[in-house]
Every structure is written in C-alpha cells, then in structure tokens.
Amino acid sequence: MIRPPRPRALIRYRPFLAYLRPARRPRFHPLIPIALAYAVYLLSFSHHDALYFWLYDPHLGELAPRIVDAELTILWLLVIGSEIVIFALLARLLHRRKALSLFTSPGARFWRGTALGALSALIFFGAPALLDLLIHGPGEGLEVQPLIAGAALYMPLLALAVIFQASSEEVMFRGYLLQQIAARWPNPIAWAVLPSLGFGLMHIDPYMPATDNLFYIASTLIFGLTASYATWRTGALGLAIGMHVTGNWMAFLWIGEAGDPGSSLALYLAPPAYDLSLLAWELGYFGFLILLLESPASPARRWLGLTPLRLRRSPFPNRGAGRISP
C-alpha cells in the first residue's frame, strides 16, 4: 500500500532540490536579511511627508496631489526594488554563492515560467474584468480617472519600477528566505508558510482599519503560498515573478483602489473590497495554477518541461512513507 507522502517528502522533488543546492553550504543567519529588508521598507515610509511637501507644486492646481502621489509611488517602488541588491550581496559575501542562484536552478525554464505567470494572471484576473467593462462599461462604484499631465512619462517609469519591486520581493521571500530555511528545515510549514506569513505582514497598512488589514494580510499570505508552490514545482522564481509583476501592473495602472495614493495613474478606480471575495479570488487563482501545472492535458506543463508527479513506494518498509519524485 502506498501512503500519502509526509510533508517533508516535498523537499525530495528533484527540481526543488536543484534550486536549494546552493543554499546548503553556509550557516543561515535569519536576522540579517530580515532586519535589512524591513529597515529599507520602513525607511521608504519614514520620509513620506517630507518628500510630499518637497515635491508638491501649487502651480499644478488640483492635479498637484496626484502628480506628487505618482512620483512618490515610483520612488517608493524603486526603494523596495533596491533590496534585490542587498540580497545579491548577501548571497555573494555571506554565503559565497552566485546571485543568479536566488532566481533559478540549472535546467529550469525561467523565462518561460515568467511568461506563463504573466499570462495566467491576465487570464484569471484581467479577462473577467475586461469582459465586464466591455459589456457593461464602468459599473456602480467604478469610475474613470482622467490622466494627469506627464502620464506618458510616469506610466512607463511606474511599470519599470513595479518590475524591480515585485522581483525584489520574490527574491527576498521565495528566493533567499525559502532556500535558506528549506536547506535546514525540510518541513514546508517552515520554508513555505513562514516566508509567506512574513510577506503578508509586510503589507500591513497602519492607516487601514484592523478588519481590512486582516483580510489584506490573509490575501497576501495566500498569494505567498501560491508563489511558493510555483517555485517548488518549477525550481525557479520565473513563474512567481511573472504573476506578481502582472498583478501589480493591473492594480497600479488599470483598476486601482479609490483613495489609495498608489492608484494615481490607474485608468479606473474601484471602491476598496477587503472581504471574503478577496480571499476567494486568491484561492481560485491558486487552484487555477495547480490545474495548469498538474493537469495531464495542460500544454503549460509540457512547455515548462515539467514531468508528472508520482508517488513511489518507500524503499524503507518500516518508515512506510511514499515520496514525491519528478
């Protein structure tokens, strides 16, 4: 009888082992990257008011606040994106490994994964919203936001800043932290749940009501687990980066949240919706991604070169646990 695999058997999956191999050599110092990353993150908020008044130009009239918000959003995203340099240096100086090993493993199809991540996010999140707009137009609560002066310059800069910001967060949580934790503790509660929880807590908004914060943290936690699954299955960050960048592009440039300074360049504004529907969308995307990567008929799995997961009988009868292999 083949029993279900124990959680730590997930670490025996060969593409994931190849992704973890560079992290097995040095001792792990968890406080160093976490402290540095959160220091940079908090620094991006600490001078917000001073920068706002420095950039504010009253001659721009009623559009001045939106222009300043756009400039601050781009600057804030670039500050977060700079963390990728911190982790590249940590990998090289502290662990004597190449920075590229934070992104991918030998043989993994990184760029194909990036494209699939972007396409899957567009299909699952973007297609229903676009179809609704085409059929019904801006509905109740969804308003068209006029473009600000200089939008043709700000929007490409924001799109580029999002690439750095999302890639940096993936390198931190699904790259450095996931690899170094999994190299020491094989249980997925340690290497998948803990970095995802840290990712969720990083999105706490001090200006948001407590209930909304809980839903926001829960939704980002689910996204973190989805990205961890994608990284485990492909042995690279490409898929996670692709869906993260595309999701942020849609939030910053297409349908933003009303009242959020980060939505100053969005084409449409929607009222905040921090409720169970937010969690349902994230869980639905998790299931959609599993279907893409595990369905025998899925062309995405073949395109990424992924082999089916199989349960094998344990070679140690007394231990009695199946194991996952490629």
C-alpha positions in Angstrom: 0.0 0.0 0.0 1.3 3.4 -1.0 0.6 6.0 1.7 0.4 9.8 1.1 3.8 11.5 1.4 4.8 13.2 4.5 5.1 16.9 4.2 8.9 16.8 4.3 8.9 14.5 1.3 8.1 17.5 -0.8 11.7 18.6 -0.5 12.8 15.5 -2.3 11.4 16.8 -5.6 14.4 17.0 -7.9 13.9 20.4 -9.5 13.4 21.9 -6.0 16.5 20.1 -4.7 18.5 21.7 -7.5 17.1 25.1 -6.6 18.1 24.5 -2.9 21.6 23.1 -3.5 23.5 26.4 -3.4 21.9 27.2 0.0 23.1 24.0 1.7 26.7 25.1 2.3 26.7 28.1 4.8 25.1 28.6 8.1 21.9 30.6 8.0 21.7 33.9 9.7 18.0 34.8 9.5 18.1 38.1 11.4 20.5 39.8 9.0 18.3 39.7 5.8 15.1 40.3 7.6 16.4 43.2 9.6 18.0 44.8 6.5 14.9 44.3 4.3 12.5 45.7 6.9 14.8 48.6 7.6 14.8 49.6 3.9 11.0 49.1 3.8 10.4 51.3 6.9 12.8 53.9 5.5 10.6 54.2 2.4 7.8 55.3 4.7 9.6 57.4 7.2 10.3 60.4 4.9 7.0 60.3 3.0 5.5 63.6 4.4 8.8 65.5 3.9 9.1 64.3 0.3 5.5 65.1 -0.4 5.9 68.7 0.6 9.2 68.9 -1.2 7.7 67.6 -4.5 4.4 69.5 -4.2 4.0 72.3 -6.7 0.9 74.5 -6.1 1.2 75.9 -9.7 -0.1 72.5 -10.9 -3.5 73.2 -9.5 -6.0 70.5 -8.5 -3.8 67.8 -10.2 -0.8 68.6 -8.0 -1.6 65.9 -5.3 -2.0 63.2 -8.0 1.3 64.1 -9.7 3.1 64.0 -6.4 1.5 60.7 -5.5 2.7 59.3 -8.8 6.2 60.5 -8.2 6.3 59.1 -4.6 4.8 55.8 -5.7 7.6 55.4 -8.3 10.2 56.4 -5.8 8.8 54.0 -3.1 8.7 51.1 -5.5 12.3 51.7 -6.6 13.4 51.8 -2.9 11.8 48.4 -2.3 13.3 47.2 -5.6 16.8 48.2 -4.3 16.5 45.3 -1.8 17.4 43.0 -4.6 20.9 44.4 -4.4 21.1 43.7 -0.7 20.2 40.0 -1.2 22.6 39.7 -4.2 25.4 41.0 -1.9 24.3 38.7 1.0 24.4 35.7 -1.3 27.8 36.6 -2.5 29.5 37.8 0.6 27.8 35.9 3.4 27.1 32.6 1.6 29.6 32.6 -1.2 27.1 31.8 -3.9 26.1 33.5 -7.1 23.3 36.0 -7.1 21.7 34.1 -10.1 21.1 31.1 -7.8 18.5 33.2 -6.0 16.4 33.2 -9.2 16.7 29.8 -10.8 18.3 26.4 -10.9 20.2 24.7 -13.7 17.8 23.4 -16.3 14.8 25.4 -15.1 13.0 27.4 -17.8 13.0 30.7 -16.1 11.8 33.0 -18.9 9.1 30.6 -20.0 7.9 30.5 -16.4 7.8 34.3 -16.3 5.7 34.4 -19.4 3.3 31.8 -18.1 3.0 33.6 -14.8 2.1 36.8 -16.6 -0.4 35.1 -18.9 -2.1 33.1 -16.1 -2.6 36.3 -14.1 -4.0 38.1 -17.1 -6.4 35.3 -17.9 -7.7 34.7 -14.4 -7.8 38.3 -13.1 -7.7 40.5 -16.2 -10.0 38.7 -18.6 -13.2 38.8 -16.4 -12.6 42.5 -15.5 -12.1 43.4 -19.2 -15.1 41.4 -20.3 -17.3 43.1 -17.7 -16.0 46.5 -18.8 -16.7 45.8 -22.5 -20.2 44.5 -21.8 -21.4 46.8 -19.0 -18.9 49.7 -19.1 -17.9 51.3 -15.8 -20.4 50.0 -13.3 -21.5 51.1 -9.9 -18.6 52.4 -7.9 -16.1 52.0 -10.8 -15.1 55.4 -12.1 -13.0 56.6 -14.9 -9.9 58.6 -13.8 -8.6 61.3 -16.1 -4.9 61.1 -16.9 -2.6 63.6 -15.3 -0.1 65.8 -17.1 3.0 63.8 -17.8 1.2 60.5 -17.6 3.0 59.3 -20.8 6.3 59.6 -18.9 5.1 58.4 -15.5 3.3 55.3 -16.6 6.4 53.6 -18.3 8.5 54.6 -15.2 5.9 53.1 -12.9 5.7 49.9 -15.0 9.5 49.5 -14.8 9.5 50.3 -11.0 6.9 47.5 -10.5 9.3 45.0 -12.2 12.0 45.9 -9.7 9.7 45.9 -6.7 7.9 42.6 -7.4 11.2 40.9 -8.4 12.8 42.1 -5.2 10.0 40.8 -3.0 10.2 37.4 -4.7 13.9 37.2 -4.3 13.6 38.0 -0.6 10.7 35.7 0.3 10.7 32.9 -2.4 14.4 33.2 -3.1 16.7 33.8 -0.2 14.5 33.0 2.7 12.8 30.0 1.2 16.1 28.5 0.1 18.0 29.1 3.3 15.1 27.9 5.5 14.4 24.8 3.4 18.1 23.9 3.5 17.9 23.5 7.2 14.3 22.6 7.9 12.6 20.4 5.3 9.1 20.8 6.6 7.0 23.1 4.2 5.5 24.8 7.2 8.9 26.3 7.7 10.0 27.0 4.2 6.6 27.8 2.6 4.3 29.1 5.3 6.8 31.2 7.3 8.1 33.3 4.4 4.5 33.7 3.1 3.4 34.9 6.5 6.3 37.4 6.6 5.2 38.5 3.1 1.7 39.1 4.4 2.8 41.0 7.5 5.0 43.3 5.3 1.8 44.5 3.7 0.2 45.9 6.9 -1.1 49.4 6.3 -1.1 51.5 9.5 -3.8 53.7 8.0 -6.2 50.9 7.3 -8.9 49.5 9.7 -7.9 46.4 11.6 -10.5 44.2 9.8 -9.4 45.3 6.4 -5.8 44.7 7.4 -6.6 41.1 8.4 -8.2 40.4 5.0 -5.3 42.1 3.3 -2.7 40.1 5.2 -4.7 36.8 4.6 -4.9 37.5 0.8 -1.2 38.2 0.5 -0.5 35.1 2.6 -2.5 33.0 0.1 -0.6 34.7 -2.7 2.7 33.9 -1.0 1.7 30.2 -0.7 0.7 30.2 -4.4 4.1 31.7 -5.3 5.9 29.1 -3.0 4.1 26.3 -4.8 5.1 27.7 -8.2 8.7 28.0 -7.1 8.7 24.4 -5.7 7.1 23.0 -8.8 9.4 24.7 -11.3 12.6 25.1 -9.4 12.8 28.8 -10.3 11.3 32.2 -9.5 10.2 33.0 -13.0 6.5 31.9 -12.6 6.2 33.7 -9.3 7.8 36.9 -10.6 5.6 36.9 -13.8 2.3 36.6 -11.9 3.4 39.1 -9.2 4.5 41.8 -11.7 1.4 41.4 -13.8 -0.9 41.6 -10.8 0.8 44.8 -9.6 0.7 46.3 -13.1 -3.1 45.8 -13.2 -3.5 47.3 -9.7 -1.3 50.3 -10.3 -2.1 51.1 -14.0 -5.5 49.7 -14.8 -8.0 49.3 -11.9 -6.7 50.9 -8.8 -8.2 51.4 -5.4 -10.1 54.6 -4.7 -8.3 56.7 -2.1 -5.0 54.9 -2.5 -2.1 57.3 -3.4 -0.6 54.4 -5.4 -3.6 54.5 -7.8 -2.9 58.0 -9.1 -2.0 56.6 -12.6 -4.8 54.0 -12.8 -7.3 54.3 -15.6 -10.2 53.2 -13.4 -10.8 53.5 -9.6 -12.8 50.9 -7.7 -14.0 51.1 -4.1 -11.9 49.1 -1.6 -13.1 45.5 -1.2 -11.4 43.8 1.8 -13.8 40.9 2.4 -14.2 37.2 1.7 -14.4 37.8 -2.0 -10.7 38.9 -2.0 -9.7 35.6 -0.4 -11.9 33.7 -2.8 -10.1 35.2 -5.8 -6.7 34.4 -4.4 -7.7 30.8 -3.6 -9.3 30.5 -7.0 -6.0 31.5 -8.7 -4.1 29.0 -6.5 -6.4 26.3 -7.8 -6.2 27.6 -11.4 -2.4 27.5 -11.2 -2.4 23.9 -9.9 -4.7 22.9 -12.7 -2.3 24.5 -15.2 0.8 22.7 -13.8 -0.7 19.3 -12.9 -3.4 18.6 -15.5 -2.2 15.8 -17.9 -3.8 17.7 -20.8 -2.2 21.1 -19.9 0.2 22.4 -22.6 1.7 24.7 -19.9 3.2 21.8 -18.1 4.8 20.5 -21.2 6.0 24.0 -22.2 7.8 24.3 -18.9 9.3 20.8 -19.2 7.6 19.6 -16.0 7.1 15.8 -15.6 4.1 14.4 -13.8 4.4 14.0 -10.0 4.2 10.3 -8.9 4.0 8.6 -5.6 6.6 5.9 -5.2 6.6 3.1 -2.6 9.2 3.9 0.1 12.4 1.8 -0.1 12.3 1.6 3.7 9.2 -0.5 4.6 9.5 0.3 8.3 9.2 4.0 7.6 6.2 3.5 5.4 6.0 6.9 3.6 5.7 7.4 -0.1 7.9 10.0 -1.7 7.4 12.5 -4.5 9.7 12.4 -7.5 9.7 14.0 -10.9 
